[in-house]
Amino acid sequence: MSSTPPTSPHEPGRDPGRSTGRDAGRDPVITEEDLAALDTSEGHADDARPEEKVNEITARIGGWIAMLATAVIVVLVTIAVVMRYFLNSSLPIAAEGPTYLFPWLIAGGAIVAQGSRGHIAVDVLVSRLSGEAYRKAQIAIWTFSTVLLGYMTYLAAYLIGPMSDQSTPIMGWPQMGSFGAFLVMIAVMTVQAGARTLHYARHGVPDHALPHAAQSPSASKETPGA
């Protein structure tokens, strides 16, 4: 009894692109649909914009703070580098200024991210919800965030006294000027979270804030002939 020997993938008559075994039936090429299934950046898309005026205004102010701090830091660092490597000297304000202003850059960026829901979130459980369950979960999450941020603001206020007594080692600037960035950031984020909580409770979660599973089924239907 004779049996047909196995065919090599490189032999004539064999399709080298066809998989066998457990990979049979799979497309060996990664398609755009495969990449789209792995995309979890919907919270950072262009439509992740502030839903109401409070977050819109605070995000805009935070953006200006971050841009202004960045511009001044770049100028001071450039001056420090030029003086150090070309003039073999240093300027105290260029040496300490970037460190003093860096917390304001972070604070401005954090306020912008809070306004546009751009902070990193572990939404493994929440993203599985849909409809009213998802909306209630969002309200609960932002209520908790408001309380937590408010408590952190309360604790940060206790450090105003000790920080006011400290100064920077080079320029002698009050340390409160740098610590104030954290205080402003956490207080503004509390207001942002509270405003979003009230907005969700009164008007519901906007469609662009919903996960794909929670959006209307018509949005996910294929258009015939597309």
Number of C-alpha atoms within 10 A of each C-alpha: 2 4 5 5 6 6 10 10 13 9 9 9 9 11 10 11 10 13 14 9 6 7 10 10 10 10 11 11 8 8 9 8 9 10 9 10 8 8 9 10 10 15 19 15 13 9 12 16 20 21 19 14 13 18 26 17 15 21 26 16 15 26 20 16 20 23 16 16 20 18 12 16 20 14 12 19 17 13 16 21 17 14 15 13 10 9 10 9 12 15 14 11 15 20 17 19 18 19 12 20 20 17 20 26 22 19 24 27 21 22 29 28 21 22 28 22 19 19 14 10 8 8 9 8 9 15 14 13 17 18 13 12 12 20 21 16 15 21 19 14 14 20 19 15 18 21 14 14 22 20 15 15 20 14 12 17 13 10 13 15 10 10 16 14 10 13 15 14 10 11 12 10 15 16 18 20 17 19 19 19 20 19 21 17 21 22 20 24 27 23 17 27 25 22 20 26 22 14 16 19 16 9 8 15 21 12 12 16 20 20 18 16 14 18 16 13 9 8 9 10 8 8 8 5 4 4
